[in-house]
Amino acid sequence: MAVGVAFWSFATIATPLTANLIQSDALWPTAAVATVATNIAPLLSIRAVMGLAESVVLPSIQRIISVWVDPEKKSLAIATVFGAFNSGTMLAYLISPGLLEEFGWRNMFYLYGAAGLILLVPWVLFTQDTPYTPNSLDPSILPAAI
Protein backbone atom coordinates (compact mmCIF):
# COMPACT_ATOMS: atom_id res chain seq x y z
CA MET A 1 0.00 0.00 0.00
CA ALA A 2 2.90 2.34 0.70
CA VAL A 3 4.05 2.06 -2.90
CA GLY A 4 0.54 2.94 -4.09
CA VAL A 5 0.42 5.98 -1.81
CA ALA A 6 3.85 7.10 -3.03
CA PHE A 7 2.86 6.78 -6.70
CA TRP A 8 -0.48 8.51 -6.03
CA SER A 9 1.27 11.38 -4.26
CA PHE A 10 3.87 11.85 -6.99
CA ALA A 11 1.18 11.64 -9.70
CA THR A 12 -0.91 14.22 -7.84
CA ILE A 13 2.06 16.57 -7.65
CA ALA A 14 2.85 15.93 -11.33
CA THR A 15 -0.70 16.71 -12.51
CA PRO A 16 -0.30 20.51 -12.70
CA LEU A 17 3.21 20.10 -14.09
CA THR A 18 1.93 18.00 -16.99
CA ALA A 19 -1.07 20.29 -17.44
CA ASN A 20 1.39 23.13 -18.02
CA LEU A 21 2.70 21.23 -21.06
CA ILE A 22 -0.61 21.62 -22.86
CA GLN A 23 -0.42 24.30 -25.51
CA SER A 24 -3.79 26.00 -25.60
CA ASP A 25 -3.40 27.15 -29.21
CA ALA A 26 -3.13 23.52 -30.29
CA LEU A 27 -6.54 22.72 -28.81
CA TRP A 28 -8.58 24.78 -31.28
CA PRO A 29 -10.62 22.94 -33.94
CA THR A 30 -8.03 23.68 -36.60
CA ALA A 31 -5.47 21.49 -34.86
CA ALA A 32 -4.89 17.98 -36.10
CA VAL A 33 -5.96 15.06 -33.90
CA ALA A 34 -2.34 13.92 -33.59
CA THR A 35 -1.27 17.31 -32.27
CA VAL A 36 -4.03 17.31 -29.66
CA ALA A 37 -3.26 13.72 -28.64
CA THR A 38 0.44 14.50 -28.29
CA ASN A 39 -0.36 17.67 -26.42
CA ILE A 40 -2.62 16.02 -23.83
CA ALA A 41 -0.83 12.64 -23.61
CA PRO A 42 1.46 13.56 -20.65
CA LEU A 43 -1.51 14.71 -18.55
CA LEU A 44 -3.59 11.65 -19.43
CA SER A 45 -0.62 9.39 -18.68
CA ILE A 46 0.01 10.87 -15.25
CA ARG A 47 -3.70 10.65 -14.40
CA ALA A 48 -3.63 6.98 -15.45
CA VAL A 49 -0.69 6.41 -13.08
CA MET A 50 -2.73 8.08 -10.36
CA GLY A 51 -5.68 5.77 -11.03
CA LEU A 52 -3.45 2.70 -11.00
CA ALA A 53 -1.92 3.82 -7.71
CA GLU A 54 -5.39 4.25 -6.19
CA SER A 55 -6.37 0.76 -7.29
CA VAL A 56 -4.14 -0.87 -4.67
CA VAL A 57 -5.97 0.70 -1.74
CA LEU A 58 -9.02 -1.54 -1.38
CA PRO A 59 -7.18 -4.85 -1.80
CA SER A 60 -4.49 -3.64 0.60
CA ILE A 61 -7.06 -2.57 3.19
CA GLN A 62 -8.80 -5.94 2.91
CA ARG A 63 -5.47 -7.71 3.41
CA ILE A 64 -4.59 -5.53 6.41
CA ILE A 65 -7.98 -6.19 8.02
CA SER A 66 -7.75 -9.93 7.35
CA VAL A 67 -4.36 -10.16 9.05
CA TRP A 68 -4.68 -7.63 11.86
CA VAL A 69 -8.29 -7.76 13.01
CA ASP A 70 -9.92 -10.52 15.02
CA PRO A 71 -12.68 -12.31 13.08
CA GLU A 72 -15.45 -11.09 15.40
CA LYS A 73 -14.40 -7.45 14.84
CA LYS A 74 -13.86 -7.49 11.06
CA SER A 75 -17.27 -6.08 10.11
CA LEU A 76 -16.72 -3.09 12.42
CA ALA A 77 -13.23 -2.57 10.98
CA ILE A 78 -14.53 -2.65 7.40
CA ALA A 79 -17.37 -0.26 8.28
CA THR A 80 -14.89 2.09 9.94
CA VAL A 81 -12.52 2.05 6.96
CA PHE A 82 -15.25 2.66 4.40
CA GLY A 83 -16.78 5.35 6.61
CA ALA A 84 -13.36 7.00 6.78
CA PHE A 85 -13.05 6.85 2.97
CA ASN A 86 -16.35 8.65 2.60
CA SER A 87 -15.56 11.12 5.39
CA GLY A 88 -12.22 11.94 3.79
CA THR A 89 -13.91 12.56 0.46
CA MET A 90 -16.51 14.81 2.07
CA LEU A 91 -13.79 16.70 3.95
CA ALA A 92 -11.87 17.21 0.71
CA TYR A 93 -15.05 18.51 -0.95
CA LEU A 94 -15.48 20.97 1.91
CA ILE A 95 -11.94 22.33 2.07
CA SER A 96 -10.93 22.18 -1.60
CA PRO A 97 -12.97 25.19 -2.75
CA GLY A 98 -11.30 27.36 -0.10
CA LEU A 99 -7.86 26.07 -1.07
CA LEU A 100 -8.68 26.64 -4.71
CA GLU A 101 -9.81 30.19 -4.05
CA GLU A 102 -6.86 31.04 -1.82
CA PHE A 103 -3.97 29.24 -3.51
CA GLY A 104 -5.10 28.27 -7.03
CA TRP A 105 -5.76 24.86 -8.50
CA ARG A 106 -2.10 23.93 -9.06
CA ASN A 107 -1.18 24.47 -5.41
CA MET A 108 -4.15 22.37 -4.33
CA PHE A 109 -2.62 19.40 -6.18
CA TYR A 110 0.79 20.12 -4.65
CA LEU A 111 -0.76 20.30 -1.17
CA TYR A 112 -2.66 17.01 -1.46
CA GLY A 113 0.36 15.26 -2.99
CA ALA A 114 2.64 16.57 -0.25
CA ALA A 115 0.14 15.48 2.41
CA GLY A 116 0.26 11.95 0.99
CA LEU A 117 4.06 11.92 1.11
CA ILE A 118 4.15 13.35 4.64
CA LEU A 119 1.67 10.75 5.92
CA LEU A 120 3.63 8.04 4.12
CA VAL A 121 6.72 8.63 6.29
CA PRO A 122 5.25 7.44 9.62
CA TRP A 123 3.44 4.64 7.79
CA VAL A 124 6.71 3.29 6.44
CA LEU A 125 8.63 3.88 9.67
CA PHE A 126 6.14 2.50 12.19
CA THR A 127 4.09 -0.20 10.52
CA GLN A 128 4.77 -3.84 9.86
CA ASP A 129 3.20 -6.40 7.58
CA THR A 130 1.92 -8.75 10.24
CA PRO A 131 0.95 -8.31 13.90
CA TYR A 132 3.28 -9.39 16.65
CA THR A 133 2.78 -12.92 17.84
CA PRO A 134 5.11 -14.89 20.09
CA ASN A 135 5.51 -17.46 17.32
CA SER A 136 6.70 -14.81 14.88
CA LEU A 137 9.89 -14.08 16.79
CA ASP A 138 13.19 -15.34 15.51
CA PRO A 139 14.40 -17.80 18.19
CA SER A 140 17.95 -16.52 17.85
CA ILE A 141 16.98 -13.14 19.35
CA LEU A 142 15.22 -14.57 22.39
CA PRO A 143 17.02 -14.43 25.75
CA ALA A 144 18.55 -17.69 26.94
CA ALA A 145 16.14 -17.84 29.93
CA ILE A 146 13.13 -18.33 27.64
ZIBEL-V412006 format. One record per backbone hydrogen bond with DSSP energy under -0.5 kcal/mol. NH is the residue of the N-H (numbers start at 0). CO is the residue of the C=O. Records with the same first field share a line. If there is no record, write none. Layout:
NH=CO  CO
This chain:
4=0
5=1
6=2
7=3
8=4
9=5
10=6
11=7
12=8
13=9
14=10
15=11
16=12
17=13
18=14
19=15
20=17
21=18
23=21
25=22
26=23
27=24
30=27
35=31
36=32
37=33
38=34
39=35
40=36
41=37
43=39
44=40
45=41
46=42
47=43
48=44
49=45
50=46
51=47
52=48
53=49
54=50
55=52
56=53
58=54
59=55
60=56
61=57
62=58
63=59
64=60
65=61
66=62
67=63
68=64
72=69
73=69  70
76=72
77=73
78=74
79=75
80=76
81=77
82=78
83=79
84=80
85=81
86=82
87=83
88=84
89=85
90=86
91=87
92=88
93=89
94=90
95=91
96=92
98=94
99=95
100=96
101=97
102=98
103=98  99
107=103
108=104
109=105
110=106
111=107
112=108
113=109
114=110
115=111
116=112
117=113
118=114
119=115
120=116  117
121=117
122=118
123=119
124=120
125=121
126=122
135=132
136=133
138=136
140=137
141=138
145=142
